[in-house]
Amino acid sequence: MTEKKRPVGVIEGFYGRSWSWSARHEYARFMADENLSVYIYAPKSDVKLRHAWFEPWTDKEFSALQLLAQVFKAKGLAFGIGLSPIGLAALNAGSQAETKAYRQLDEKLAQIQSVSPDLLCILFDDMPSLGDDMARRQLRIVDHIVGKAVADRYIVCPSYYSTDPILEKLFGPRPKAYWRDLGQALPAEIGYFWTGEQVCSQDFREDNLHFISDQLARLPVIWDNYPVNDGAKLSRFLHLEPFKGRSSLIDMSAGHFANPMNQPYLSQLPLASLVRLYPWLDVADTGSVLHADEKSAELLWQKDAERLFGSALAHSVLKDASIFSTQGLDELSATEKQALIIRYSDFNSVYANELVDWLTEQYVFDPACLTG
């Protein structure tokens, strides 16, 4: 894959409070302005992509999804969907239950095909271990879906999408040959997601990327769990700082998708720095500066804030950013919290509205998110 064709974008793949359709539409403009190329619709809150994947979307839901795809494509962006067929791989081969489930899968795939996605992601994340034939069972699903020619491109998320031991603790032991079995059987043109050494990696080490590239016989597509904040601990913070510690991804990834926060508008501040990881995407030609000079990176981040928020709100947010990202809600006294609520309530801005909602505990984490 050439550098300029490497997908860099956003995957709406978090648990908890959904984004509004209007916020999603706004992301088409934002991403086009920031030179990001692909958006993937995969919110955990859409149960008809996950726990109730076998149920068709209603006419209202489907119309909203079709319109969303059209909005992104009108901006020249690729549109993707993430489907998680939970439970399908665990069904006994040839059983009536499996036959029915595959029939329901075909019906869902027909709906998805009507949206004309450029990319379909087949997501096996956060699913229990199925033992030594787990890869084989999942590969059968992948083969079936790809055989339907639903999309132009495909990316698979393995159930073990990181070397983080938390995944085995939560979902059971990883089959010994799981990654190699996937890598040997997946067609070369199909990518796979990887979150690094941890579910929420602070950086991406080259040795870890070499390891998984060897296991699956291709470079990983990075699922970057930054600035996401959907877990019990993460939801107490707002991650507003730019991307850091990812220089190895220039040569060791086949794509990069950032999983944003439950707050769509505030997520724009860190996401605006994503293209600066890849110099050939950075129209301002600041990518090399970002890795070489932290002071310059800080100045670029401040300029992003002023451009997105306006100077007055940017000044206030930048001053409080360490409170939001390091101190968090639980370290704020009632007096401090109230002062912040009053300050940001004075701004007529979607960004300030999200800050107030966060400060007033309007973002309740989804307990289904076990890893954050």
N, C-alpha and C positions, 0 to 999 in steps of 0.2 A: 504494500500500500504506500503510495507516495505521500509525502508530508502534507500537501495541500488537500488530499482526500481523507486524511485522518479525521474522524468525527470528534469534535469537541463541543460539548453542550451541556444540557441540563436533563436530569432524570427526576421527575416528580415521583419519588419512590419511598416516601416517609410514612410513618404511622401517625395517627392523631387527626387533629382538626384539618379539614379539607380546605384547599384554596377555592375561591369562588371562580365561576366560569369567566367573569369579567377580568379577574386578576390573571388567569391563564391567557386570555386574549391579549392582555397588555404585555405579556412575556414575548409574544411574537415581535412586537416593536422593539422591546428592550434587547432581545437576543440579536436581532438584525443590526441594531445600532452598535452592539458590542462585538460583532463579527463572530458570534457563536453560530453553529451550523445545524444542530439537531436538538429537538425536544422530544422526550419520551414521556408519555402519559402512563403512569403506573402507580397511582396513589394507593396505599394499603386500605384507605377508606372506601374505595370502590370495590365492594364485596363481590361484584360480578366479574371482577378480574382475578379474584383470589378464592375466598372460602365458598362463594356461590358462583364460581366461574361457569358452572353448567347451566345457569339461568340466563336467558337472553336479556339484554337491556330493554327497558320499556321504550316506547316510541319517543317519549320526551328525553330520556337519557341518551338514546341513540342519536337523536337530532342534535343534541348539544355536543356530542362527541364528533359527529360529522362536521359541524360548523367549526369546531376547534381545529380540526385537521385542515380545513379550507383556509382558516385565518393564517396558520403557520405557512402553508404552501404559497399563499399570496405574497408573503414576505420573502419567498425564495428559500425557506428553511425546510429541512427534512422533518417528517413527523413519524414518531414511533409509538408503539403500544407495548406494554409489558403484561403478559398473561402468566398467571401462576396456577397451574392445574393441580391444586392440592388434593391429595388422596388418590389420584389416578394411578400413579406408579405402584401403589400398594395393593391394588386389586389383583385377584388371581387371574392369570392368563386364561382366556377362553371362557371365563365365567359369564353368567348372564349380566352380572353387575358391571363387568368390564365392557361387555358389548354395548350396554346401554350408555355407559359413560363416554365411550368413543363416539357414539352417535350424537350425544350432546356436545361433545367437543367439535364435531364437524359443523353442528349448527352454530356454535359460537364463532368458529373460524369463518363461516360464511358471513356472519355479521361484521366481523373484523375486516374481512376482505372488501366489504362494501364501503369501508372508510378509506380504502386505498392507502394503507400505511407504507411508508418507504422502508420502515424497519419494524420487525416484530421481535420482541425479547421474550424468551421462554425461561421463566424464572422459577427455579427450584429452591430458592433461599428460604431459610427458617422452616425446614421440613424435617421430620424425624428420620433417623438412619433406617435404611431398609436392608442392611447387611451386605454381604459380598456381591450380590447381583444388583446393587442399587444403580450403578452406572448403566448396566444393560437395560434395566427397566426404564430409566430416564431417556436413554438413547432411542428406545422404541417410540416414545412420545415425540421426541424431536424429529425422527424420520417421518412420522405420520404427518406432523404439522408442515414440515418443509415440503413434503410431497403434495400438499394442497396448494403450493405456490401462493400463499397468502400475501407475502411481502417481497420486496426486492432483496432485502438483506435480513440476517438473523444473528442474534447474540443470545447465548445461553448463560444463565447464572447457575453455577453448580451449587449444590446444597452446602458444600464446604468451600466457601468463597474467600477464605482467609486462612492463614496458619494460626490464627488466634485460638487458644485452647478453650475459650468460652463456648465455641460452637459445639465441640464434643461434650462439654459439660451440660449444655442445654438440650442437645438434639441426639446424643448418643455417639458411639465411636465411629470415626470415619473408616470406611472399608480401606484396607491397606493399599489396594491398587486403584482406588477410585479415580484419581486424577489421570493416571496413565491410561486407564480403560477409556475414559472420556476422550483424551487426546488422540488415541489411536483410531477411534471410530468416527469422531466428528469430522465432517468434510472440511477441507482446509479453509474454505471461504467463510465458515461460521466462526464467529468470535466467542469469547467467554469473558464474563465479568470477574474482577478481582479487586478486593479492598485492601490488600497489603498484609502486613504482619498482624494487624489488628482489624477488628470490624470498623473502628473509627481511627484510622492511622493518622498520626501527626506528620509523618513523612513516609517516603517510599524508598526502602533500601534496595540498592542494586542487587545484592546477593539474593534477596527474597524474590525479586522480579526474574532473575536468572533461573532460580529454582523452579518457579511455577511455569516459566516459558519452556523449560526442559521437560517438565512433567506433561504438559498439554501440547507440546510441539508447535507452539506459536506464541507470539507476544500477547499479553493480556490487554483487554479493554478495561481501563480503570473505572471502577465505581467508587467515587471519592465521597466518603461520608463526612464531608465538610461542605457547607456549614451546618448540616442537619442538626436538629435539637429536639428529636421526638421522644427520647427515652425518659425514664423516671429521673435520672440525674441530669441528662442533657437539657431537658425542658426548662431547667432553672436558669439557663444561660442564653444569651444572644451572641452568636458568633459573627462578628462584624469585620474582623480583620482580614486582610488579603491572604491569598494562598501563599504558603511558604513551604520549604523543605521538600520540593518535588522536582528538582533539577534532573534526577535520574529518568523521569518520564519522557524526556525529549527523545531519548534513544531506545527506551525499553517499554513502550506502550503502543498499542494499535488503536487507541482512542481514549477519550477521557470524558466522563460524565460526572458532574457534581450533583449530589443530592442536597437540595436546599432545605431551609428551615420551614417550619409551619407558617412563618411570616413571609409571604411572597415578596412584598415590597422591600422590607429590610434585607432580605436575601440578596437583593440586587447589588448592594455595596460590596460584599466579598466576591460575588460572581463577576463583577465588572473587571476583576483582576485576573480572571481565569485565562484569557487569551495571552496574557503577558508571560505565561509559562512556555508559550510556543512562539518564538520570534516571527515565524513566517505568517502567523495569524494576526500579529499585533500591528495594525495599520499605523500606529504612532511610533513604531520601531523602538519600543522601550523594553522589550523582553530581555535583551542582554543586560540592560541596566538593572533590571529587577533582581537578577541572580548575583550581580557583582556588587551592588551598593544598597544596603538596607535603608540608608537615609533617603536615597532616591525613591525606593519602593514606598516608603512612608509618605513622601510628598505626592506621589502618584495616587496613593490611596486617599489622601486628603482632597485632591482634586476631583477624584471620583465622587466623594461625598458632596462636595459643593455642586458638582454638575447634576447629581441625582436629587439631592435634598433641597438645594438652595442654600445660600451662604449662612443665613441665620440659624436654620435647623442643623446644618452641617457643623457649625461651630459648637453647638450644644452637644450633639451626638458624639463628636470626636473627643470632646472633653470627658464624656461619661462612658466611652467605649470600654475602658478597662473595668469599670463597675459591672457593665452588662456581661462581659465575656469572662471575667476572672472572679469577681466577687459574687455575682449572681443574686437571685432573689432571696435566698435563705440567709445571706449575710447582711442584708439591708435591714436597718431598724424600721419600725413603723413610721417614725418621723422622717427618715431619709426617703422612704418609699413615697410617702405622701407629698413631699417636696418635689420629687421627680414627676409624680402624676400631675401636680398642678402646673409645673413648668411645661410639660409636653402637651397638656390639654390646651394650652394657649396657641398652639400651632394648628393651622388649618391644612393638614397634610395627611395623606394615607400612611406615610412612614411614621409620623408621630402618633397616629391612631393605633398602629400596631404596637408601638412602645407602650402606650397607655393600657391597651388590652393585656399585654404581657405583664405589666406591673400590677394590674388588678386581677391577675390569676384567671384570665379568660381562656388561656391555652392549657387545657387539662391533658396530660399525656395518656396515651392508649396503653393499658397494661399488656396488650398483645406484643408490644415492643419489649423483648426480653434482653436485648443486647446493649441498650443505652441507658 
